[in-house]
Amino acid sequence: MTMIGRNWAVAIGLMLTTAACGSSDPDAAQTAAPIQRTPLPRSEFIPLEIEATIDELVAEINKSSIEPMQITVLLKSLDNFFAPIATGANRAMGELGDSGRATGNVLAPYSTETELEELMKFQTQHIERSVAEGAEGIVITPVGEGNAAALDEAIAKGIPVVTLDADLVNSKRQIYVGILNEYAGAVAGNTLLPMLPEGPGTVLIHGWADPIWLDGVHRTNGARDVFEAAGYHVLVHQSIYHDQAMDVELMRGEIEDADPPVVGLIGMFIDSYRCVLAADAADAPDLPIVTFDFAPETADYMRQGRIKATHVQRQYYEGYLGPYIVYGIKSIGLDATKEILAPQLVEGSLFDLGVDVVPWKKVDAYNEFLYEVGAEQ
């Protein structure tokens, strides 16, 4: 079986699950009930401002005439980092479906280990297939710029497109939902900054410098700017995602050779926990470390006090907002939708989710919150 064939088997299962939540019968949709959002547990980690925006959007949708809509959600993966996005998207599709407003599917390959070329091929095929089968809205975590042309063709046919996690700045997508990477990097930098001894000193960033991935560069530069403004020397280590042993060994050498000495480490991605392994390999276990995302290894090192804080991207809300935004564009219009999203909207089309800053002492409380929401990774 081909890569696309295996992925399509997964997609069929999800399509049946989400499509069952709604009705494609136009007459049934005319008597649809108001949207009822799934209650979330009370928690200090609930982003109240974002919740208020979603509530307002749902209220306006409920006031509008009922517009049955077929929505396609295309994700890079269903596991690890992308699992909470899938949870949020499925929940939103279920709520829209229960009110008779939407049917649709959530499509993704098995894992992030799929080659980028195969991922782009998978997404482009399903963009084209979805349009041919009558999709009226597309939500996507895009893979590079490879499917921008297919999305622009969909947009030219009046199909709204919302990007999640990574933006397609050269496409005609209507709205991006995710973090603003440079700002998020600065937030993480300011988390580590008070933990550092007075300079001089070097801060090692486990980050990204290759312009092939600008989101990674921007996040890294956001942190770099914080440390350089505070007078520290900054050393950016280019992450080697698919080779942990080499990644750690290179960081070990950088820690040992740094002049002035390394006084802290910060990781910008889901493999940030490798900073702990590198510090141990360099016999420097007391260096303060701050990370990104919430991999199981990161949580374990936080419980040990080795990672002092991490920054989580609210992936659940990425997935949850996508279907509601494309439905809002259809039912109340793009301008009215943007007006409601305005508290989090930057530059007219970037919905800034911000990040959850989780200190190490609250790691189990945060993990419990993710479990109760159904967004654990």
C-alpha positions as CSV (number, residue, x, y, z in Angstrom):
1,M,0.0,0.0,0.0
2,T,1.3,3.5,-0.8
3,M,1.9,6.2,1.7
4,I,-1.2,8.1,0.5
5,G,-3.2,4.9,0.6
6,R,-2.3,4.3,4.2
7,N,-3.1,7.9,5.1
8,W,-6.4,7.7,3.3
9,A,-7.5,4.8,5.5
10,V,-7.0,7.0,8.5
11,A,-8.8,9.8,6.9
12,I,-11.9,7.7,6.1
13,G,-12.3,6.8,9.8
14,L,-12.2,10.4,10.9
15,M,-14.5,11.5,8.1
16,L,-17.2,9.1,9.3
17,T,-16.8,10.2,12.9
18,T,-17.2,13.9,12.2
19,A,-19.7,13.7,9.4
20,A,-22.0,11.7,11.8
21,C,-22.2,14.8,14.0
22,G,-24.3,16.8,11.4
23,S,-26.8,16.4,8.7
24,S,-26.4,17.0,5.0
25,D,-30.1,17.3,4.6
26,P,-30.9,21.0,3.9
27,D,-34.4,20.7,5.2
28,A,-33.1,19.3,8.5
29,A,-30.7,22.2,8.8
30,Q,-33.4,24.7,8.6
31,T,-34.6,23.6,12.1
32,A,-31.2,23.3,13.6
33,A,-30.7,24.0,17.3
34,P,-28.4,26.8,18.6
35,I,-24.8,25.8,18.9
36,Q,-24.1,24.4,22.3
37,R,-20.4,24.6,23.2
38,T,-18.8,21.7,25.3
39,P,-18.1,23.0,28.8
40,L,-14.5,23.0,29.8
41,P,-13.2,22.4,33.3
42,R,-12.5,25.4,35.5
43,S,-8.8,26.0,35.4
44,E,-6.3,28.8,35.8
45,F,-5.0,27.8,32.4
46,I,-8.2,28.6,30.5
47,P,-7.4,31.6,28.3
48,L,-10.4,33.7,29.3
49,E,-10.0,36.4,26.6
50,I,-10.0,33.8,23.8
51,E,-13.0,32.1,25.4
52,A,-14.8,35.4,25.4
53,T,-14.1,35.9,21.7
54,I,-15.3,32.4,20.8
55,D,-18.5,32.9,22.8
56,E,-19.2,36.2,20.9
57,L,-18.5,34.5,17.6
58,V,-20.9,31.6,18.4
59,A,-23.6,34.0,19.6
60,E,-23.4,35.9,16.3
61,I,-23.5,32.7,14.3
62,N,-26.6,31.6,16.3
63,K,-28.3,34.9,15.3
64,S,-27.7,34.4,11.6
65,S,-29.7,32.3,9.2
66,I,-28.7,28.6,9.2
67,E,-26.1,27.9,6.4
68,P,-25.3,24.2,6.1
69,M,-21.6,23.9,5.3
70,Q,-19.1,21.2,4.3
71,I,-15.7,21.8,6.0
72,T,-12.4,20.0,5.4
73,V,-9.7,20.0,8.1
74,L,-6.2,19.0,6.9
75,L,-3.6,18.4,9.5
76,K,0.1,17.4,9.3
77,S,-0.4,14.6,11.7
78,L,-2.7,13.1,14.4
79,D,0.0,12.4,17.0
80,N,2.3,14.3,19.4
81,F,2.1,18.0,18.9
82,F,-0.8,17.8,16.5
83,A,-3.0,15.6,18.7
84,P,-4.6,18.5,20.6
85,I,-5.3,20.3,17.3
86,A,-7.2,17.3,16.1
87,T,-9.1,17.1,19.4
88,G,-10.1,20.8,19.1
89,A,-11.1,20.5,15.4
90,N,-13.2,17.4,16.0
91,R,-14.9,19.0,19.0
92,A,-15.8,22.2,17.0
93,M,-17.0,20.1,14.1
94,G,-19.2,18.0,16.4
95,E,-20.7,21.2,17.9
96,L,-21.4,22.6,14.5
97,G,-22.7,19.3,13.3
98,D,-25.1,18.8,16.3
99,S,-26.7,22.1,15.4
100,G,-27.1,21.0,11.8
101,R,-24.7,23.6,10.5
102,A,-21.8,21.6,9.3
103,T,-20.5,18.2,8.1
104,G,-16.9,17.4,7.2
105,N,-13.8,15.5,7.9
106,V,-10.4,15.7,9.6
107,L,-7.7,14.3,7.4
108,A,-4.0,13.6,8.4
109,P,-1.2,11.1,7.8
110,Y,-0.2,8.8,10.5
111,S,2.7,10.7,12.0
112,T,5.1,13.6,11.6
113,E,7.8,11.0,10.4
114,T,6.3,11.2,6.9
115,E,8.6,12.9,4.4
116,L,7.8,16.5,3.7
117,E,7.3,15.8,0.0
118,E,4.7,13.1,0.8
119,L,3.0,15.4,3.3
120,M,2.6,18.1,0.7
121,K,1.4,15.6,-1.9
122,F,-1.1,14.3,0.6
123,Q,-2.5,17.7,1.4
124,T,-2.6,18.9,-2.2
125,Q,-4.5,15.8,-3.3
126,H,-7.0,16.3,-0.5
127,I,-7.4,20.0,-1.1
128,E,-8.3,19.2,-4.8
129,R,-10.5,16.2,-3.8
130,S,-12.4,18.3,-1.2
131,V,-13.1,21.1,-3.6
132,A,-14.3,18.6,-6.2
133,E,-16.6,17.0,-3.6
134,G,-18.2,20.3,-2.6
135,A,-16.1,21.6,0.4
136,E,-17.2,25.1,1.3
137,G,-14.4,25.8,3.9
138,I,-10.8,24.5,4.4
139,V,-8.8,24.5,7.6
140,I,-5.2,23.5,7.2
141,T,-1.9,23.1,9.0
142,P,0.2,23.7,5.9
143,V,3.5,22.0,5.0
144,G,5.7,24.8,3.6
145,E,4.5,26.7,0.6
146,G,3.9,23.6,-1.5
147,N,0.1,23.7,-1.4
148,A,-0.4,27.4,-1.6
149,A,-1.4,27.3,-5.2
150,A,-4.1,24.7,-4.6
151,L,-5.5,26.7,-1.7
152,D,-5.5,29.9,-3.8
153,E,-7.5,28.0,-6.5
154,A,-10.0,27.1,-3.8
155,I,-10.2,30.6,-2.5
156,A,-10.8,31.9,-6.1
157,K,-13.9,29.7,-6.1
158,G,-15.2,31.4,-3.0
159,I,-14.0,28.8,-0.4
160,P,-12.6,30.4,2.7
161,V,-9.3,29.1,4.0
162,V,-7.9,29.3,7.6
163,T,-4.3,28.3,8.3
164,L,-3.3,26.8,11.7
165,D,0.2,26.5,13.3
166,A,2.1,27.7,10.3
167,D,1.1,30.5,8.0
168,L,1.1,30.8,4.3
169,V,2.0,34.5,4.0
170,N,2.2,34.3,0.2
171,S,-1.2,32.8,-0.2
172,K,-4.7,34.4,-0.2
173,R,-5.8,32.7,3.0
174,Q,-8.3,34.8,5.0
175,I,-7.0,34.2,8.6
176,Y,-4.1,32.5,10.3
177,V,-4.6,31.0,13.8
178,G,-1.5,30.3,16.0
179,I,1.3,32.0,17.8
180,L,3.2,35.0,16.5
181,N,6.6,33.4,16.5
182,E,8.9,36.4,17.2
183,Y,6.7,37.6,20.0
184,A,6.4,34.1,21.5
185,G,10.2,33.7,21.4
186,A,10.5,37.0,23.3
187,V,8.1,35.8,25.9
188,A,10.2,32.7,26.4
189,G,13.4,34.8,26.5
190,N,11.9,37.0,29.2
191,T,11.0,33.9,31.2
192,L,14.6,32.7,31.3
193,L,16.2,36.2,31.7
194,P,15.5,36.6,35.5
195,M,17.1,33.2,36.1
196,L,20.4,34.2,34.6
197,P,23.4,35.4,36.7
198,E,24.7,38.9,35.9
199,G,26.8,39.0,32.7
200,P,29.0,38.5,31.0
201,G,27.8,35.2,29.8
202,T,26.6,33.2,26.9
203,V,23.0,32.0,26.4
204,L,22.7,28.9,24.2
205,I,19.5,28.8,22.1
206,H,18.5,25.4,20.8
207,G,16.8,27.0,17.8
208,W,16.7,27.5,14.1
209,A,18.8,29.6,11.7
210,D,18.1,28.2,8.3
211,P,15.7,30.4,6.3
212,I,14.0,27.4,4.8
213,W,11.8,27.6,7.9
214,L,11.1,31.2,8.7
215,D,8.7,30.5,11.7
216,G,11.6,28.8,13.4
217,V,14.0,31.6,12.6
218,H,11.5,34.2,13.9
219,R,10.9,32.4,17.2
220,T,14.6,32.0,17.7
221,N,15.3,35.7,16.9
222,G,12.6,36.8,19.3
223,A,14.5,35.2,22.1
224,R,17.9,36.2,20.8
225,D,16.8,39.9,20.9
226,V,15.9,39.7,24.5
227,F,19.3,38.3,25.6
228,E,21.4,40.6,23.4
229,A,19.5,43.6,24.7
230,A,20.3,42.5,28.2
231,G,24.0,42.3,27.3
232,Y,24.5,38.6,26.9
233,H,26.3,36.8,24.1
234,V,24.0,34.5,22.2
235,L,24.9,31.2,20.5
236,V,22.2,29.7,18.3
237,H,22.5,26.0,17.9
238,Q,20.7,24.7,14.8
239,S,18.4,21.9,15.9
240,I,19.0,18.5,14.3
241,Y,15.5,17.1,14.8
242,H,15.9,13.6,13.4
243,D,19.2,12.8,15.2
244,Q,19.0,13.3,18.9
245,A,22.5,11.9,19.6
246,M,24.2,14.2,17.2
247,D,22.1,17.1,18.4
248,V,23.1,16.6,22.0
249,E,26.7,16.0,21.2
250,L,27.1,19.2,19.2
251,M,25.4,21.2,22.0
252,R,27.8,19.6,24.5
253,G,30.8,20.8,22.6
254,E,29.2,24.3,22.3
255,I,28.7,24.5,26.0
256,E,32.2,23.4,26.8
257,D,33.8,25.7,24.3
258,A,31.7,28.8,24.9
259,D,33.6,32.0,25.8
260,P,32.2,33.7,27.9
261,P,30.8,30.6,29.6
262,V,27.2,29.4,29.0
263,V,25.0,30.7,31.8
264,G,21.6,29.4,30.6
265,L,19.9,27.4,27.8
266,I,16.6,27.9,26.0
267,G,14.9,25.5,23.6
268,M,12.4,26.8,21.0
269,F,10.7,23.6,19.9
270,I,9.1,20.3,21.0
271,D,12.5,18.7,21.3
272,S,13.7,21.4,23.7
273,Y,14.2,18.9,26.5
274,R,17.5,18.0,24.8
275,C,19.0,21.0,26.5
276,V,18.9,18.9,29.7
277,L,20.8,16.1,28.0
278,A,23.4,18.5,26.6
279,A,23.9,20.2,30.0
280,D,24.4,16.8,31.7
281,A,26.8,15.7,28.9
282,A,28.8,18.9,29.5
283,D,28.8,18.3,33.3
284,A,26.8,21.5,33.8
285,P,23.6,20.2,35.4
286,D,22.9,23.5,37.3
287,L,22.4,25.6,34.3
288,P,18.9,27.1,34.2
289,I,16.8,25.8,31.3
290,V,13.6,27.0,29.7
291,T,11.8,25.2,26.9
292,F,8.9,25.2,24.4
293,D,6.0,22.8,24.0
294,F,4.9,20.0,26.3
295,A,6.6,16.7,25.2
296,P,6.4,13.9,27.7
297,E,10.2,14.2,28.2
298,T,9.8,17.9,28.9
299,A,7.1,17.3,31.6
300,D,9.4,14.6,33.2
301,Y,12.3,17.0,33.5
302,M,10.0,19.7,34.9
303,R,9.0,17.4,37.6
304,Q,12.6,17.0,38.5
305,G,13.1,20.7,38.5
306,R,15.6,20.5,35.6
307,I,13.4,22.5,33.2
308,K,12.3,25.6,35.0
309,A,9.4,26.5,32.7
310,T,7.9,25.7,29.3
311,H,5.8,27.6,26.8
312,V,2.8,25.7,25.3
313,Q,1.1,26.9,22.1
314,R,-2.6,26.2,22.9
315,Q,-2.9,23.7,20.1
316,Y,-6.4,22.7,21.2
317,Y,-7.6,26.2,20.5
318,E,-5.9,26.2,17.1
319,G,-8.0,23.3,16.1
320,Y,-11.2,24.4,17.8
321,L,-11.2,27.9,16.3
322,G,-10.5,26.8,12.7
323,P,-14.0,25.4,11.8
324,Y,-15.8,28.2,13.7
325,I,-13.9,30.9,11.8
326,V,-14.6,29.4,8.3
327,Y,-18.2,28.9,9.3
328,G,-18.4,32.5,10.6
329,I,-17.0,33.8,7.3
330,K,-19.8,31.9,5.5
331,S,-22.6,32.8,7.8
332,I,-21.9,36.4,8.9
333,G,-19.2,37.4,6.5
334,L,-15.4,38.0,6.6
335,D,-15.6,41.6,7.9
336,A,-18.0,40.8,10.7
337,T,-16.0,37.7,11.7
338,K,-12.8,39.8,11.8
339,E,-14.6,42.4,14.0
340,I,-15.4,39.8,16.5
341,L,-11.9,38.4,16.4
342,A,-10.4,41.8,16.8
343,P,-9.1,41.5,20.4
344,Q,-6.6,38.8,19.3
345,L,-6.3,39.9,15.6
346,V,-2.9,41.4,14.5
347,E,-2.3,43.1,11.2
348,G,-5.9,42.3,10.1
349,S,-5.6,38.5,9.6
350,L,-3.3,37.0,12.3
351,F,-5.2,35.5,15.3
352,D,-2.6,35.5,18.1
353,L,-3.2,32.6,20.5
354,G,-0.3,33.5,22.7
355,V,1.3,30.8,24.8
356,D,0.7,29.2,28.2
357,V,3.8,29.9,30.4
358,V,4.0,26.8,32.7
359,P,6.4,26.9,35.6
360,W,7.9,23.6,36.7
361,K,6.0,23.6,40.0
362,K,2.7,23.5,38.1
363,V,3.5,20.8,35.6
364,D,1.1,18.3,37.0
365,A,-1.7,20.8,37.3
366,Y,-1.2,21.7,33.7
367,N,-1.1,18.1,32.6
368,E,-4.4,17.5,34.4
369,F,-5.9,20.5,32.6
370,L,-4.9,19.0,29.3
371,Y,-6.2,15.6,30.2
372,E,-9.6,17.1,31.3
373,V,-9.9,19.0,28.0
374,G,-8.8,15.9,26.0
375,A,-5.8,17.7,24.6
376,E,-2.9,15.7,26.1
377,Q,0.0,15.1,23.8
